Amino acid sequence: MTFSKMVSFELIKGNIGRYTLSSILKASHDLLVAVQNANDKQYPFWDVFVLIKWAFLYTKDSPFRKEATMRDVQNTMLLISKLHEQNNPVNFKLKGIQSGFKIIAYQQFWFQDSINEYDIFRTYYFFNNIDSRFNARKEFEIRTGLNTVSFIKCNYYLFLYFFFHRVDSHRAFDGVLYPDVVETLNKIIGEDALNHFIQLISFSPSDAEKIQKIRYEPYQLYETTLWNRFPLLKIQDKYCFVHRAILVSMLKYFIFDFLKKESAEFQTEVGSRMEKYVALGIQEMKVSVLNEADLLSRYTLQKVCDFLIDDNILVECKAIGISPSAGINRTKEILRNEFDSTLTKAYKQMLCTANALQSVAPLYGIVITFRDTFTGYGKDAWQEFMDEPITRFLEEESINLNVLPPRRVVFITIEDWDRLVQLKTLLKVNISQILDIAFKQADSGQVLLFDQVLDNLSLEKALPPLSYLESIRPVFEP
């Protein structure tokens, strides 16, 4: 199929409307399965997710519509690809190399996300083992009929089933949740729990109004939040996962995303839960530490960060991710509005604390978020959205930026934090030494995000265990 004219969204919408919804879903699922089994890393399968989303919005099953074949879906994919080419939000000349790659990262990195047992243990610990007045397990159960323990176990066993190719390379992926698999899981987990789980994560045509609609249609090619919330599709009377990455995302983020949206009490409480979790890593490293209360008792501070560790590392926790509008369209205005009360505030807190410390030695700043904000390093954040608000703040507070310059600030995830704890223990170095390596690699353009530094430093190395996560292992042992 070739196109001599511009492709409009209306053309694609009309093309989708020619076919039945169930046939588009079936053919799209077959295409995604084939791509995964071929291990084709070049195919833009994220566009297939957009096609499925648009099919739910713009067509339905009807005797007056045709049955879509794999070829029909591939032809529609060519139209989508052309639309993307004509309206690509990744403009390196306009937005710069760093911002352009971060938009691509927002769209694609979650499909490449790896998972290990510690990711599962972390989710379990975070929602079940941290002492708090707020009972996340109970809150989740009230709103879903399923507690967090049951949800994680359901997800875990499905993960084992659909990732069996790691054990048997000849095992193909088809994404179908077969009745015999359901029957086996019912025996392990319990029929009531599994039924609640399936209902909670299933998307049907009646849920179409829940699809987030970005006004500028080409940007929807980068919007993937629907699949974090409803990863299971019913296609011709079969429950199907269209991609393995969805199971990984569910294990890591589903409970957090759900409670963040549905529970005002969780939104208020989750920040302190983050602090308590990060404190476990500090204890594991056996480094010196002053927490917020300690810092307030020693210094006169109106803004304070969560921890000072090793006498030179300021740490602030923010229980956030990034919204689709900011992830896709990284303009200064949007990013400032997105992060004014979180990442920018975190930097202000660290600057105030650094100013009070009056340290002769260089200070470093680590901002830890629950989900990736694709911010990377302080020097990038400064150029993208922090320069004006922080400059204004420094003038108002009579603080010199050199007490903690952007070049010594990094933004990482809670997952990165655990790996940093492991790497420090393994290499027997100070955290600042690892950060110096990271800042050097970022300055030379070798890396975009901190997790790439962790990958480089831990390559072919066996990271040591974390006692707080090892405490969860018995939960998942037979």
Secondary structure as GFF3:
##gff-version 3
##sequence-region A 1 478
A	DSSP	alpha_helix	9	16	.	.	.	ID=ss1
A	DSSP	alpha_helix	21	37	.	.	.	ID=ss2
A	DSSP	alpha_helix	46	58	.	.	.	ID=ss3
A	DSSP	alpha_helix	70	86	.	.	.	ID=ss4
A	DSSP	alpha_helix	92	95	.	.	.	ID=ss5
A	DSSP	alpha_helix	97	108	.	.	.	ID=ss6
A	DSSP	three_ten_helix	109	111	.	.	.	ID=ss7
A	DSSP	alpha_helix	117	128	.	.	.	ID=ss8
A	DSSP	alpha_helix	136	144	.	.	.	ID=ss9
A	DSSP	alpha_helix	148	162	.	.	.	ID=ss10
A	DSSP	three_ten_helix	164	166	.	.	.	ID=ss11
A	DSSP	alpha_helix	179	189	.	.	.	ID=ss12
A	DSSP	alpha_helix	191	201	.	.	.	ID=ss13
A	DSSP	beta_strand	202	203	.	.	.	ID=ss14
A	DSSP	three_ten_helix	205	210	.	.	.	ID=ss15
A	DSSP	three_ten_helix	217	222	.	.	.	ID=ss16
A	DSSP	alpha_helix	225	229	.	.	.	ID=ss17
A	DSSP	beta_strand	232	235	.	.	.	ID=ss18
A	DSSP	beta_strand	238	241	.	.	.	ID=ss19
A	DSSP	alpha_helix	244	262	.	.	.	ID=ss20
A	DSSP	alpha_helix	264	285	.	.	.	ID=ss21
A	DSSP	beta_strand	289	291	.	.	.	ID=ss22
A	DSSP	alpha_helix	292	298	.	.	.	ID=ss23
A	DSSP	beta_strand	307	309	.	.	.	ID=ss24
A	DSSP	beta_strand	313	318	.	.	.	ID=ss25
A	DSSP	alpha_helix	324	328	.	.	.	ID=ss26
A	DSSP	alpha_helix	332	339	.	.	.	ID=ss27
A	DSSP	alpha_helix	343	357	.	.	.	ID=ss28
A	DSSP	beta_strand	364	369	.	.	.	ID=ss29
A	DSSP	alpha_helix	378	381	.	.	.	ID=ss30
A	DSSP	pi_helix	382	386	.	.	.	ID=ss31
A	DSSP	alpha_helix	387	397	.	.	.	ID=ss32
A	DSSP	three_ten_helix	401	403	.	.	.	ID=ss33
A	DSSP	three_ten_helix	406	408	.	.	.	ID=ss34
A	DSSP	beta_strand	409	413	.	.	.	ID=ss35
A	DSSP	alpha_helix	414	427	.	.	.	ID=ss36
A	DSSP	alpha_helix	431	443	.	.	.	ID=ss37
A	DSSP	alpha_helix	450	458	.	.	.	ID=ss38
A	DSSP	alpha_helix	467	470	.	.	.	ID=ss39
A	DSSP	three_ten_helix	473	476	.	.	.	ID=ss40
###
